Amino acid sequence: MLHIRVGLGEGSSCPLTSRRTFVSETRAADKDAVVKLGFKDGDLIQEFGYDDDVDFDLRDDLEDCIGSEILDEDDQEVVDGILLWWREEDGDLVDGLMDVLSSLDEGGAVWLLTPKAGRDGYVAPGEVQEAAPLAGLHVTTTEAASKDWAATRLVMKQSN
């Protein structure tokens, strides 16, 4: 067991960073990944591409962080962020990205979750780099979201 103590310091955006927790080292890494996604308590997050292969621990930690359930793809709310689980066999990535943007609030981000190299459904980073601008998005960062999934942050391109 790994004992984590993170204080409720200034700039703490996620309640996961505000309490004492006893977790395994793997779960600690998952919680760190949620914090890196930058969501905070009260954010509305919508999820697309949900299937039985998603990382359920990551989802649970994210729901703990935002203080509510993640909205599914049928919800019509304007949201602060989007999780898009995407696998190679899911089709055209540009179309997938375009389809999720209608509910994203100005200034929000799309977190594209793709299987890591060597996993079924792996999507090459070059494909993401190519698809993002065609969908009007800009790649800002990529994080290890979990053992099996990488998360790439996409934001709307700035208009001139």
Secondary structure, 3 states (H helix, E strand, C coil): CEEEECCCCCCCCCHHHHCEEEECHHHHHHHHHHHHHCCCCCCCEEEECCCCCCCHHHHHHHHHHHCCCCECCCCCCCEEEEEEECCHHHCCHHHHHHHHHHHEEEEEEEEEEEECCCCCCCCCHHHHHHHHHHCCEEEEEEEECCCCEEEEEEEECCCC
